[in-house]
Amino acid sequence: MVSEELLEILRCPYCVSGETRKPGDDPGRLELVHGCWLVCQEPDCGRKYPIRDDIPVMLIEEGDKWVDVAVADLPVPPPPASQ
């Protein structure tokens, strides 16, 4: 489980990076969903990052895999990392 303190610090890497940075003072805020997913709250992002073994997988490539999956359809627990 991700602590509230960590959740306050973490941001969607896509929304805070270089050319893809979103406008505003605090872009890329994340919401904990199903206890094992971090979902970007930017309206035009939709990236979702799994938490595996209590470690958030904050890779843009990982978020890209889940961008078209509805929050209600996210697998719980997240599947293991691809080999």
Secondary structure by P-SEA (a helix, b strand, c coil): cccaaaaaccccccccccccccccccccccccccccbbbbcccccbbbbbbccccccccaaaaaacccccccccccccccccc
